[in-house]
Amino acid sequence: MKAGKTVIDDTGDALGRLHRVLRGVWREQVRVKSDLARKEADVIAMAASLQLITTKVGAQRFAKTWLITSKGLTWLNEKDD
């Protein structure tokens, strides 16, 4: 592995963690500085990078909570099937 690159989760549980985070964002109000967001910061970053969650609520407006995107809901539905 090159310097500066970090594997998020080499135990194979990254998808499980992602699923739990997406469900939490969908069903609850997860604030960007919440305990969950801090604990799962690497998974939150991955989900945001994959456009599964966002804080964007308008053209130049951002919320203080994470919101699930339509892409995130599709991902959840596919994993729940």
Secondary structure, DSSP 8 states (H G I E B T S, - for coil): --TT---S-TTS-HHHHHHHHHHHHHHS-EETTSHHHHHTHHHHHHHHHTTSEEEEEETTEEEEEEEE-HHHHHHHHHHH-
